[in-house]
Amino acid sequence: MEYSVVIPVYNSGEWIEELVCKIEAVMDQITEDYEVICVNDASPKLSTWPALKKACKTTKHLKAINLHYNSGQFN
């Protein structure tokens, strides 16, 4: 993998697809060898994880990780 874009998401279900599409538009101009990794940091908003799973089905470069406990930015 040439590039990995890692995005922490927390209560972000409403805009995650738009974000990933914009990242893909830029990265596709640079290379095809990349991945976008979204890490759901135990968002209490229930729409975040389903939105990530849905986006993974339609976005070939997207991977999602769902943490069961909020560990925060520095952990």
Short mmCIF file of the C-alpha atoms (twelve columns), coordinates in Angstrom:
data_MODEL
# 
_entry.id   MODEL 
# 
loop_
_atom_site.group_PDB 
_atom_site.id 
_atom_site.type_symbol 
_atom_site.label_atom_id 
_atom_site.label_alt_id 
_atom_site.label_comp_id 
_atom_site.label_asym_id 
_atom_site.label_seq_id 
_atom_site.Cartn_x 
_atom_site.Cartn_y 
_atom_site.Cartn_z 
_atom_site.pdbx_PDB_model_num 
ATOM 1  C CA . MET A 1  0.000   0.000  0.000  1 
ATOM 2  C CA . GLU A 2  1.494   3.302  -1.064 1 
ATOM 3  C CA . TYR A 3  -0.812  5.544  1.006  1 
ATOM 4  C CA . SER A 4  -3.069  5.017  4.008  1 
ATOM 5  C CA . VAL A 5  -5.501  7.739  5.031  1 
ATOM 6  C CA . VAL A 6  -6.699  7.142  8.586  1 
ATOM 7  C CA . ILE A 7  -9.735  9.043  9.824  1 
ATOM 8  C CA . PRO A 8  -11.065 8.872  13.379 1 
ATOM 9  C CA . VAL A 9  -14.838 9.186  13.274 1 
ATOM 10 C CA . TYR A 10 -17.101 9.949  16.192 1 
ATOM 11 C CA . ASN A 11 -20.789 10.705 15.685 1 
ATOM 12 C CA . SER A 12 -20.107 11.151 11.979 1 
ATOM 13 C CA . GLY A 13 -22.699 9.023  10.214 1 
ATOM 14 C CA . GLU A 14 -24.327 11.916 8.355  1 
ATOM 15 C CA . TRP A 15 -21.253 13.038 6.445  1 
ATOM 16 C CA . ILE A 16 -18.951 10.020 6.203  1 
ATOM 17 C CA . GLU A 17 -19.936 9.053  2.637  1 
ATOM 18 C CA . GLU A 18 -19.339 12.584 1.379  1 
ATOM 19 C CA . LEU A 19 -15.939 12.711 3.078  1 
ATOM 20 C CA . VAL A 20 -14.834 9.384  1.628  1 
ATOM 21 C CA . CYS A 21 -15.986 10.375 -1.870 1 
ATOM 22 C CA . LYS A 22 -13.969 13.589 -1.697 1 
ATOM 23 C CA . ILE A 23 -10.872 11.752 -0.472 1 
ATOM 24 C CA . GLU A 24 -11.241 9.195  -3.272 1 
ATOM 25 C CA . ALA A 25 -11.569 11.936 -5.880 1 
ATOM 26 C CA . VAL A 26 -8.223  13.386 -4.802 1 
ATOM 27 C CA . MET A 27 -6.416  10.089 -4.237 1 
ATOM 28 C CA . ASP A 28 -7.535  8.612  -7.578 1 
ATOM 29 C CA . GLN A 29 -5.655  11.458 -9.278 1 
ATOM 30 C CA . ILE A 30 -2.473  10.537 -7.397 1 
ATOM 31 C CA . THR A 31 -2.490  6.740  -7.321 1 
ATOM 32 C CA . GLU A 32 -4.679  3.642  -7.247 1 
ATOM 33 C CA . ASP A 33 -2.551  2.135  -4.473 1 
ATOM 34 C CA . TYR A 34 -4.204  3.556  -1.357 1 
ATOM 35 C CA . GLU A 35 -6.635  2.766  1.396  1 
ATOM 36 C CA . VAL A 36 -8.949  4.864  3.527  1 
ATOM 37 C CA . ILE A 37 -9.386  3.568  7.065  1 
ATOM 38 C CA . CYS A 38 -12.170 4.987  9.224  1 
ATOM 39 C CA . VAL A 39 -12.003 4.198  12.926 1 
ATOM 40 C CA . ASN A 40 -15.282 4.529  14.802 1 
ATOM 41 C CA . ASP A 41 -14.228 5.397  18.347 1 
ATOM 42 C CA . ALA A 42 -17.325 3.932  20.059 1 
ATOM 43 C CA . SER A 43 -19.642 6.684  18.879 1 
ATOM 44 C CA . PRO A 44 -22.785 6.892  20.993 1 
ATOM 45 C CA . LYS A 45 -24.694 8.048  17.907 1 
ATOM 46 C CA . LEU A 46 -26.051 4.804  16.496 1 
ATOM 47 C CA . SER A 47 -25.973 5.930  12.857 1 
ATOM 48 C CA . THR A 48 -22.166 6.106  12.621 1 
ATOM 49 C CA . TRP A 49 -21.273 2.406  12.369 1 
ATOM 50 C CA . PRO A 50 -24.113 1.472  9.948  1 
ATOM 51 C CA . ALA A 51 -23.111 4.415  7.738  1 
ATOM 52 C CA . LEU A 52 -19.527 3.159  7.673  1 
ATOM 53 C CA . LYS A 53 -20.597 -0.395 6.826  1 
ATOM 54 C CA . LYS A 54 -22.793 0.910  4.008  1 
ATOM 55 C CA . ALA A 55 -19.972 3.060  2.638  1 
ATOM 56 C CA . CYS A 56 -17.615 0.055  2.693  1 
ATOM 57 C CA . LYS A 57 -19.954 -1.837 0.361  1 
ATOM 58 C CA . THR A 58 -19.811 0.887  -2.274 1 
ATOM 59 C CA . THR A 59 -16.239 2.124  -1.843 1 
ATOM 60 C CA . LYS A 60 -13.452 -0.244 -2.828 1 
ATOM 61 C CA . HIS A 61 -10.656 1.559  -0.961 1 
ATOM 62 C CA . LEU A 62 -12.533 1.983  2.328  1 
ATOM 63 C CA . LYS A 63 -11.957 -0.127 5.423  1 
ATOM 64 C CA . ALA A 64 -13.729 0.433  8.734  1 
ATOM 65 C CA . ILE A 65 -12.807 -0.420 12.295 1 
ATOM 66 C CA . ASN A 66 -15.364 -0.313 15.092 1 
ATOM 67 C CA . LEU A 67 -13.923 0.150  18.580 1 
ATOM 68 C CA . HIS A 68 -16.089 -1.043 21.460 1 
ATOM 69 C CA . TYR A 69 -14.627 1.460  23.924 1 
ATOM 70 C CA . ASN A 70 -13.865 5.125  23.413 1 
ATOM 71 C CA . SER A 71 -10.105 5.311  23.772 1 
ATOM 72 C CA . GLY A 72 -9.650  8.902  22.678 1 
ATOM 73 C CA . GLN A 73 -7.231  10.571 20.326 1 
ATOM 74 C CA . PHE A 74 -3.986  9.846  22.156 1 
ATOM 75 C CA . ASN A 75 -4.492  6.188  23.066 1 
# 
